[in-house]
Amino acid sequence: MKRKLMFGAVLLVCAALLCAVSFAAGNSYSKEITAHYRDINLVVHGDKVIPKDVNGKVVEPFIVDGTTYLPVRAVSEALGKTVEWDDATSTVSIKRLDGERFNETIIMEGMEETVRYEHIINKTIGFEMDYDYESFVRNSESDMERFVSIWDDQEKPENYLKVTYSTDDAETAAGAICAILSVEYDIIRDDSYELDRAGSCTRIEASEIKGTGRMADQIQVAYVIPAGDGCIVARAYYAIEAAEGFGHRFHYMMDTLEVIDRTVEGTISNDQALSAVKSYCYAANPDLKGIVESGEYSVYWTVASSSDKEIVVLFRSYTGAQIRYHVDRNTGETYATELVPGTSSEEKRTDESFNVKDYL
């Protein structure tokens, strides 16, 4: 889905400048120009704006060959937008703000429909996207976003989209999802699926009951999108009778998803602690991942208990040892205690210590 951003005549002037930047990205060269400065005023929605660069220095508009050039950042921010510059690709990006609402026209069942979207930014997971706020209820946590149909039971929904971050690489995460879904479904996996903004990803569809050729009552579609060392996993669930409607709505929402840099802030959630401890164990023992994938030993991680101050993650090692990692929910500082059944009857503290924030 291709979107058009229209901010009025002022931004059309910026568009000319953006085109010049885009052209220069592939054909870098120098050119002498004659710029005319005539104390040009910039007025946005009736308010005078003094254009400044990112360091606060005043940047005066000018005219070249009859075209007025304005600084993109100053104009965009005056219109309530954020601006990013990618030096590697010489690209200027003008983005929506977190919580910004707007209308968009989409095609549903062959007819145009005006949808009211809200732009969201989740820096813990590392993505931003638009969701249809009149059709879905947003249930947000720092490490999980879920969009549930307004017509569903919010506690036991049938039609919803869930977005999380996985520390596994995209190939590993996609393989794990396929392994689970293939137990009940005939799956269709596409490793070269393209989303409008996120680009190439793996799309996994589970719609037919395994070996029967019959459609399942509930359809699942998963998108696994590379994001740094890990990946973003978006999973859509919808009832077969709602496939035409919700399937298309989820498709449009996913095309707006864009990967951004992750930041870990605030208190540690249970899922974050579990994921971080797992990553720590793999880093501490490079052979562990192969042992786990072999399936020859009973190895697992689980949140044994949690309180407002501490999260305890239990790691059951392939040796049979039970190691509990005690995570400070606020600071991330972690220490370990160990119990070896058959060898010791008391759980003892070990000399292991680390900060889970280093493994998020």
MOWOBEL-V544606 format. One record per residue. RES is the residue in three letters. PSI is psi in radians with two decimals (999 if undefined). Layout:
# MOWOBEL-V544606
res	psi
RES	PSI
RES	PSI
This chain:
# MOWOBEL-V544606
res	psi
MET	2.22
LYS	2.34
ARG	2.64
LYS	2.22
LEU	2.15
MET	1.97
PHE	0.19
GLY	-3.07
ALA	-0.60
VAL	-0.72
LEU	-0.40
LEU	-0.57
VAL	-0.72
CYS	-0.61
ALA	-0.64
ALA	-0.70
LEU	-0.69
LEU	-0.69
CYS	-0.68
ALA	-0.71
VAL	-0.77
SER	-0.72
PHE	-0.72
ALA	-0.44
ALA	-0.61
GLY	-0.24
ASN	1.34
SER	2.20
TYR	2.95
SER	2.54
LYS	2.31
GLU	2.34
ILE	2.78
THR	1.96
ALA	2.36
HIS	2.14
TYR	2.20
ARG	0.65
ASP	0.94
ILE	2.28
ASN	2.48
LEU	2.07
VAL	2.15
VAL	2.07
HIS	0.65
GLY	-0.14
ASP	2.34
LYS	2.35
VAL	2.30
ILE	1.85
PRO	2.29
LYS	2.70
ASP	-3.06
VAL	-0.38
ASN	0.07
GLY	0.08
LYS	2.36
VAL	2.31
VAL	2.01
GLU	2.28
PRO	2.72
PHE	2.97
ILE	2.31
VAL	2.11
ASP	0.72
GLY	-0.05
THR	2.26
THR	2.23
TYR	2.22
LEU	2.61
PRO	2.21
VAL	-0.78
ARG	-0.80
ALA	-0.79
VAL	-0.78
SER	-0.79
GLU	-0.55
ALA	-0.46
LEU	0.18
GLY	0.44
LYS	2.81
THR	2.66
VAL	2.38
GLU	2.51
TRP	2.17
ASP	1.81
ASP	-0.55
ALA	-0.60
THR	0.07
SER	0.91
THR	2.30
VAL	2.22
SER	2.18
ILE	2.10
LYS	2.75
ARG	2.79
LEU	2.73
ASP	2.20
GLY	-0.08
GLU	2.35
ARG	2.56
PHE	2.92
ASN	2.59
GLU	2.52
THR	2.22
ILE	2.95
ILE	2.07
MET	2.08
GLU	0.73
GLY	0.06
MET	2.60
GLU	2.44
GLU	2.34
THR	2.11
VAL	2.44
ARG	2.00
TYR	2.70
GLU	2.32
HIS	2.29
ILE	2.62
ILE	2.11
ASN	1.79
LYS	-0.33
THR	-0.76
ILE	-0.66
GLY	0.82
PHE	2.83
GLU	2.63
MET	3.03
ASP	2.41
TYR	2.64
ASP	1.66
TYR	-0.20
GLU	-0.27
SER	-0.31
PHE	2.57
VAL	2.23
ARG	2.11
ASN	1.86
SER	2.33
GLU	2.89
SER	-0.60
ASP	0.25
MET	2.37
GLU	2.31
ARG	2.34
PHE	1.91
VAL	2.40
SER	2.39
ILE	-0.31
TRP	-0.05
ASP	2.80
ASP	2.05
GLN	-0.41
GLU	-0.56
LYS	1.19
PRO	2.72
GLU	-0.51
ASN	1.83
TYR	2.83
LEU	2.27
LYS	2.30
VAL	2.22
THR	2.99
TYR	2.42
SER	2.39
THR	-0.23
ASP	2.63
ASP	2.86
ALA	-0.69
GLU	-0.77
THR	-0.77
ALA	-0.75
ALA	-0.70
GLY	-0.70
ALA	-0.72
ILE	-0.77
CYS	-0.71
ALA	-0.69
ILE	-0.83
LEU	-0.55
SER	-0.18
VAL	-0.66
GLU	-0.34
TYR	2.71
ASP	2.05
ILE	2.68
ILE	2.06
ARG	2.25
ASP	1.90
ASP	0.00
SER	0.54
TYR	2.47
GLU	2.18
LEU	2.58
ASP	-0.78
ARG	-0.65
ALA	-0.34
GLY	-2.57
SER	2.41
CYS	3.14
THR	2.21
ARG	2.25
ILE	2.10
GLU	2.30
ALA	1.75
SER	-0.33
GLU	2.43
ILE	2.35
LYS	2.17
GLY	0.12
THR	-0.44
GLY	0.08
ARG	2.52
MET	2.47
ALA	2.78
ASP	-0.60
GLN	2.31
ILE	2.49
GLN	2.35
VAL	2.18
ALA	2.45
TYR	2.18
VAL	1.97
ILE	2.10
PRO	2.39
ALA	1.65
GLY	-2.32
ASP	-0.24
GLY	-2.51
CYS	2.79
ILE	2.30
VAL	2.07
ALA	2.20
ARG	2.14
ALA	2.35
TYR	2.28
TYR	2.57
ALA	2.62
ILE	-0.64
GLU	-0.27
ALA	0.17
ALA	-0.74
GLU	-0.72
GLY	-1.08
PHE	-0.59
GLY	-0.76
HIS	-0.69
ARG	-0.75
PHE	-0.65
HIS	-0.80
TYR	-0.69
MET	-0.74
MET	-0.56
ASP	-0.26
THR	-0.16
LEU	2.35
GLU	2.34
VAL	2.32
ILE	3.00
ASP	2.43
ARG	2.57
THR	2.38
VAL	2.02
GLU	2.84
GLY	-2.82
THR	2.80
ILE	2.29
SER	2.92
ASN	-0.80
ASP	-0.66
GLN	-0.76
ALA	-0.78
LEU	-0.81
SER	-0.72
ALA	-0.73
VAL	-0.71
LYS	-0.77
SER	-0.69
TYR	-0.79
CYS	-0.71
TYR	-0.68
ALA	-0.65
ALA	-0.49
ASN	1.61
PRO	-0.40
ASP	-0.18
LEU	-0.74
LYS	-0.71
GLY	-0.66
ILE	-0.75
VAL	-0.79
GLU	-0.40
SER	-0.47
GLY	0.16
GLU	-0.30
TYR	2.70
SER	1.80
VAL	2.28
TYR	2.85
TRP	2.50
THR	2.68
VAL	1.93
ALA	-0.64
SER	2.81
SER	2.61
SER	-3.05
ASP	-0.40
LYS	-0.51
GLU	2.51
ILE	2.27
VAL	2.06
VAL	2.14
LEU	2.24
PHE	2.05
ARG	1.87
SER	2.82
TYR	-0.27
THR	-0.15
GLY	-0.21
ALA	2.54
GLN	1.95
ILE	2.19
ARG	2.17
TYR	2.07
HIS	1.91
VAL	2.16
ASP	2.07
ARG	-0.49
ASN	-0.82
THR	-0.43
GLY	-0.14
GLU	2.40
THR	2.40
TYR	2.90
ALA	2.56
THR	2.64
GLU	2.45
LEU	2.23
VAL	1.74
PRO	2.37
GLY	-0.27
THR	-0.75
SER	2.61
SER	-0.17
GLU	2.51
GLU	2.21
LYS	2.59
ARG	2.40
THR	-3.11
ASP	0.15
GLU	2.39
SER	2.47
PHE	3.11
ASN	2.15
VAL	-0.40
LYS	-0.39
ASP	-0.19
TYR	0.25
LEU	999
